[in-house]
Amino acid sequence: MAAMWRKYGYRVLTLTAALALASCASTPYFVAHDEPWRRDVEISCLRAGAVQESAFIAGRSSLGGGDGYCGAVHPFEVSAVGNGAVGLKPSAMVQCAMVPALDVWTDRVVIPAAHAVYGLGVAQMKVLSSYSCRPMNNIPGANLSEHGHANAVDIGSFTLTDGRVISVLAGWNGSAADRRFLRLVHDGACEAFTTVLGPEANAYHRDHFHLDLMQRHTGNWICQ
C-alpha cells in the first residue's frame, strides 16, 4: 500500500494537519492528499488560454494558494456559460478546466435537451455549491471534497426561457417531460465531466447534479 501511495505522489494527512494546511478552521475535519496533478492541470489550462475573461467570467485571486489542498491557483468566477447564453445563479467559483467543461455541457447537452423536450431555451441554472473548503458530503472525517479544490459545481435547477423552473428534486420523478429532460442533461454531463452524481447516486444528491473533473488512477469515470 505504501508503495502505491509513493507511486502516485500521494501523502495522506492527519485530520488536524488537513485543517491547518487548508486554513479551514471552521470546517468539519477532512482528510486531504498531496495531489500534484491538480496544479499541473490548472497551470496547463491557464497557459493554454483556455479561459478568456469577459463580462461573465472574471479571474480571481488564488484560493488557498493552489497548494493541492483547499483552493486553486487562479480561479474564475463564472456568472454565465454557453458564451453568456445561460446564467449561473449564484455565480460559480471554479478552477480553469471547469469553465470549458461547463460550456461544452451547456452548448451540447443542456440547451439542445431543452429545445428537444420543451421547445424552449434555458435562461438560467441554479448553483447550489461551487468552491467550498469542506469534506465530501459534509461528513466529518471524509476526504476533502472536489468542491474544496474549486473543481466541482452542484446544479439544483434549470429555468427555461418562459420562466418555468425544472428542479432536480421535483422533476427527477416528476412529469414525463421533466424526467426526460433531466435524464438527458444528467447523462450528457458524463461526456464532459469525470464525475456526475444525481438522485440515483445516493441521498446526498437527491436535489442536484454534482459535476467535477477529478482524475482517478484507474481512469474510470463515474456516472450515477
HELIX and SHEET records of a PDB file:
HELIX    1   1 ALA A    2  TYR A    8  1                                   7    
HELIX    2   2 LEU A   15  ALA A   22  1                                   8    
HELIX    3   3 PRO A   36  ALA A   48  1                                  13    
HELIX    4   4 GLY A   64  GLY A   66  5                                   3    
HELIX    5   5 MET A   98  TRP A  105  1                                   8    
HELIX    6   6 THR A  106  VAL A  110  3                                   5    
HELIX    7   7 ILE A  111  TYR A  118  1                                   8    
HELIX    8   8 MET A  136  ASN A  138  5                                   3    
HELIX    9   9 GLU A  146  HIS A  149  5                                   4    
HELIX   10  10 VAL A  168  GLY A  171  1                                   4    
HELIX   11  11 ALA A  176  ALA A  189  1                                  14    
HELIX   12  12 ALA A  203  HIS A  205  5                                   3    
SHEET    1   A 2 PHE A  30  VAL A  31  0                                        
SHEET    2   A 2 ALA A 142  ASN A 143  1                                        
SHEET    1   B 6 ILE A  57  GLY A  59  0                                        
SHEET    2   B 6 PHE A  76  VAL A  81 -1                                        
SHEET    3   B 6 VAL A  86  VAL A  94 -1                                        
SHEET    4   B 6 VAL A 122  SER A 129  1                                        
SHEET    5   B 6 ALA A 152  LEU A 160 -1                                        
SHEET    6   B 6 VAL A 165  SER A 167 -1                                        
SHEET    1   C 8 ILE A  57  GLY A  59  0                                        
SHEET    2   C 8 PHE A  76  VAL A  81 -1                                        
SHEET    3   C 8 VAL A  86  VAL A  94 -1                                        
SHEET    4   C 8 VAL A 122  SER A 129  1                                        
SHEET    5   C 8 ALA A 152  LEU A 160 -1                                        
SHEET    6   C 8 PHE A 209  ASP A 212 -1                                        
SHEET    7   C 8 THR A 195  LEU A 197 -1                                        
SHEET    8   C 8 ILE A 222  CYS A 223  1                                        
END                                                                             
